[in-house]
């Protein structure tokens, strides 16, 4: 590993803690980010010769804090400085800083940083972009490529998000237990949004979006370090790990989407699956089920099936029913209908989702799933209409190509039936 490589790895690992502490100190995202960047530049200059400090995060916080204060002194005499006793501290800087980075500050700083990025006033796209920039340290060009937008547009998106946060006047006090739980829920949702942004970039030729899944998993593991006994954090990490483990088999050589039941399971990432299975088993022992745990348990049933026909669809249907009660949603009902189709047939599944037509009329997957049930029932004309609607709503070329395959099958069967009559 080159000097730059190990330093980059150390900076990435220390970033959330250092950024969180600098944000608490300066109360401003831009100032905290600039201070961290200056500290990182100094690390690149000094660490190759002197080696890594005893605590890289403590070193970065101390250097970043002093850099930020120097900038404030130079640029504005009107900005109030921290207490004099803080500025006059002449003790062993790194050791003292490391001593003060106790577990409580560590957790609250990172949680505050994550919570700032997923402020409810921000649209989900801004939440994701800001978290990737501030917490993960991805560059604007990297984030822009992942979102398939221009760099200037992404820069504006992040700038607007920071402006909204500054205008909101967020409190920086240490959250109490109740507030911490609310923040944890919001942070978990934001992390899963990051994951889905990458996972749903379903075109085989969109590799720039795939690292978002890796980054979401890294953030999920970070959350687990903050809350090691929280079963929902375990469930979230397990869900992402098991889903991401299927990535090598999700597309064929042409970039066409491959359904779960048609995937080559030998290509699944087994170490990642085993990590996810271990986490969900551990979470279930707490006997405090939540939405992420249930979704992870469903993913685990798929992962444990060596062949599609070995899948325990009855148990999956029961889990979706539990998820419906815990977190009612038409999309959950739509997913449950797939299990129903396997256990009770396409007619029962179709009856289950017919009431969802108004709420999911603009949802690609609704029309695709409905078309497949109609096709199984031999209602080819109705299936064709549903599939055409799905193509019109497809989010990617891969999704549209998958539905087009169903239409091609209808036309092929229709042509074959016509030739037999002749």
N, C-alpha and C positions, 0 to 999 in steps of 0.2 A: 504494500500500500504506500503510495507516495505521500510526501509531507502534506500536500494540499488535500489529498483524499481523507487522511485521518483528521485533519483540522475541520474539514467540511462536515464530517460525521459528528465530531464533537460539538460544533456550533449548532447543527440541526437538533441534536439531542437536548442541548442546553437552552435553546431558543424560547420554548414556552415559559420556563421558569424565569429566565432573565427578563423577557418581555413583560411578564406579569408583574414582576417586582418593579421594573422601571415605570410601568403604567401607574402602579400604586403611588410611586414617588412623584411623578411629574403630572399626573392627572390629565394627560393629553396623549392621544395615540401617535400623532406625528412626531412629537418630541421624543416619546419612548422609542419609536422605531428608528429615528435618526441616531439616538444615543446607542442603541444596540448595533446599528450598522457601523458606527465609528469604533465601538469596542471590537467588533468582528475584524475590522481592518487592522487594528492594532494587534489582534491575535495572530493574524496572518503574517505580520512582520516579526513578532517576538517569539511565538511558540516554536517555529522550526528550530531556532537556535537554543532556546532555554527549555524546551519540552513543555508538555501540558501542565497547567497548574494543578494543585491538589484538588480543587473544586472548580471546574471550568465555569459553571453557572455563577458562582460567587465572584470569580474574577471578572466576568463579563458585566455583572451588575455593578460592581465597584467602579470599573473603568467607564462603563456607560453612564453611570450617575455623574461622575466627575466631568465627563465630556459634555453631558447635557447642561450642567451648571455653568461650564465655561461658555457654552453657546448662549445661554440666557444672559450672562454678564455682558457679553459682547454686543448682543442685538437689542437688548431692552433693559433700561434701568428701572422700568415701572413694574416688572414682574416680581412678585414677592418670592424671596428665597426661603428655603427650609430653615429651621431653627439654627442659631449660631453654634450650639453645641454639636450639631451634626456636621456642619461645615468645618469645625475646628478639630475634628477627630484625627489624631495623629498616631493612633495605635497601629499594630500590624493589620493592614487593611484586609488582606485576603482572609487571614485566619479569623478576624473579628466578624467579617461578613458571613463567612461560612457558619460560625457559631450562631449568628442571628437568623439564619435560614432554617428555622425549625419546621417541623411537620405542618403546623397550623398555617404559618405564612405561606409555605410552599403550596399547600392545597388551595388556600383562599386566593392567592395571587393568580394561579393558573385558571381556577374556576372563574374568577372575575374577568380575566382576559377572554376566556371562551364565551362568557355571558355577554360581554360587550359586543363581541362579533355577531352574536345571534340575537341582538336587541329586537324586540317585537315590532318596532317601527320600521324595520328594514324588510324589503321584499326578500324572498328566499334566495334569489339569484345574487343579491348584494351580500347576504349573510355568508353564502358559500365563498364568494370571491374574497371577501374581507378576511374570513378565517384562513383561507389558503395563503393570503398575502401576509397577514400579521402573525398568525400562530405557526403556520407551516413554513413560511419564508419562501414560498414559490415566487418567482419573478412575474411581473405583469405579462411578458410575452408567453411564459409557460401557461399561465392561467387563461390567457386569451386563446391559445391553441386548443386547450382543453374544452373551452366553451364554443369553439369555432366562430369566434368574433375577432374583429380587428383590435390591435393593441391600444389604439387611442380610445376606442369605445370601452375597453376594459378599464383603462386608466380612469376614465370619467366615471365609470360605475363604482370603482373603489373610492374615488374622491368624494362622490355624492354620499356614499355610505359613511365615510368619516365625518362629513359635514353634518349629517343627521345625528350622529352620535354626539358630536360636540354641542349641537343645538339642544339635545335632549337633557343635558345636564345630569348625567348619571351619577348616583351616589357612589362613593368609593369606600364606604365603611365595610368592615368585615360582616358578611351576611350571617344572620342567625340560622338556626336549624331549619325552620320552616322555609325561609327564603332560599337556603342552600338546596333544599329538595326541589323547589320550583326551578332554580337555575340548572340543576342537574337534568331535569326533564327537558328543558329548552336546549341545553347543550347536546344531549343525546339525539334530539330531533335534528339539530343542525348537522351533526356528524353523519347521521344516516342520509341526510340530503346530499352531502358531499359524496357519499358512497353511491347513491342512486344516480347522481349526475354522471359518474363514470360508468356505472353498470348499464345505464340506459342508453349510453352512446353506442347503440347496437350495430353500428356498421363495422364490418371487419377491417376496414381501412382507416379507422379512427384511433390509432394507437396513442395519440396525445391525450385522450380522455381516460385511458386505462389507469395511469398512475394515480388518478383521483381515488380509485378504490384502495390502492396501497396506502395513500395518505390518510384516508378515512379509517382504515384499520389501525394505522399508527396512532391516530387520535383516540380511537377506541381503547387501545392498550394504555394510553396515557390516562384516560378516564378510570380505567381499572386500577392503575397505580394510586390514583387519588382516593378511590372508593373500592378497595379490594374485597369488601364483603357485601357489596350491593348486587343482588341477583339480576337486576335489569341491565346493569352495566356488563355483567357477564353475558347476558342474553344478547345484547347488542353486538358485542365482539364476536360471539359465536355465530350469529346470523350472518355477519359480513364475511367472516372467514369461510364458512361453508358455501355461501353463494359465490364468492370470488374463486373458490377452489375449482369451480366448473368452467372458468373462463377459457382454458385451452380447448375445450370441446364445444363451445357455444357457436362456433362458426366453422363452415367447411372451407376448403381451399379457395373457393371463389368468394368468400366473405358472406355467404348466405347463412342466415340464422338457422340453427339446429335446435329443435325442440328438446326438452329435457328427456323425454322418453326415447328419443332417437340418438342421444349423445353417446359417444364412445367413452364409457365410464373408466376405461383404463387410462385415459388422458387426464382424469381429474387429479388435482394436487392432493394426494393422500395425507402427507404430513399436516397440511393446512386443515384438512377435514378432521383429523384426529385431535388437533388443538381445539377446534370448534366443538367437537363432541365432548371433550373433557370439560370445557367451560359450561356447556348446557347441562351436563350431568351434575356438575357442582352447583349450578344455579337452582336446579330443581330440588335439591336437598334442602334449600331454605324454605320451601313450601310457601312462597309468596309470589305466585305467578303474575306476570305482567305481559304486555303486548310483545315486547322484544323476545322474551323467553318463549312464548307460544310460537311465534314465527320461527324462531331458531329450532324449536322442537319439530316443527313441520319440515324444515330444511334437513334436520338430522334424520328423519324417517326416509327421506329421499336418498340421503347420502349412505345410509346403512343398507339399502337395497342393492345387491350385486347386479340384479337385472331389473328392468322396468316392471316385469310381471311379479316381482317379489315385493313391490311397494305395498305398504299397509295403508290402503286408501280409506279403510273404515276408520282407523285411528286418526288419519289426517282430516277426515270430515268432522270428527268429534272435536279436534283441536280448532278447526276453523269455526265451529259452532261456539266454542268457548271464547274465541277472539271476537266473534260477533257480539256476544253479550258484554264483553269487557270494553270493546271499542267499536261500536256499531258503525258500519260504513258500507256503501253499495259495492265498493271494490272488494271488500272482504267477502261479501256475499257472492260476488262474481267468482272469486277464487274458490270459495267453498263449492260452487256448482261444478267445478272440474272434478272434485272428489266425488260429488253426488253422481256425476255421469259414469264414474268408474264402478260405483257400488249399486246404483239403482237404475242406471241407463240414461240415455240422452233426453228422453221425454221428461223425466223428473227434473233433470238439470235445466232444461228449457223452461219448464213451468216456474222454477225457482227464480230465474232471472228476468222473466217477462215484465215483472213489476218495476224493474230497474231502467226500463227503456227511456223514460223521461230524464232521469238523473244522469244517465251515462250515455246520452245520445251523441255526445262529442268525444267519446273515449274510444280510441282505436281498438283496444283489447276486447271491449264489449261486443263489438260487431264481428270481430274475428272469432271469438268463442261461440257466439250465437250462430254464426254461419257454420261452424264445425258441427254443432248439434243438429242443425237443420239438414246438413249433408248426411249425417249418420241416419237420420230418419227418412232419407230419400226425398226430401223436399228441395230438389235442386234449384228450382227457380227462386225460391225464397233465400236459399243459401247464396246464390249468385248475387242477389241484391245486397245481402249483408256483407259479403266479401268486397264488393265494389265500394260500399260505404267505408269499410275498414281501410282500403287502399287510399281513399281520399283523405283519411285522417292519420295516415302513417307518419311516424316521427322520423323515419329514416328509410333509406333505400333497402336495407336488409329486411325491415318489417314489411315493406310493400312487396318485396320479392317473395317473401314467405306466403303472403296471402295470394299473390299471383299464382303460386304453385297449386293452391286449392282450386282456383278458377281453371287452370290448365287441366287439372284432373277432371273437373266437371265436363269440360269440352271434350276431353279424350273419351270419357265414358259415354257421352252423348253420341260422339261419332261412331264409337264401336257398336252401340246399340242400333244406330241407323244402318250400318253395313250388314248387320245380322239380318235385319228385316229384308234387305235387298236380296 
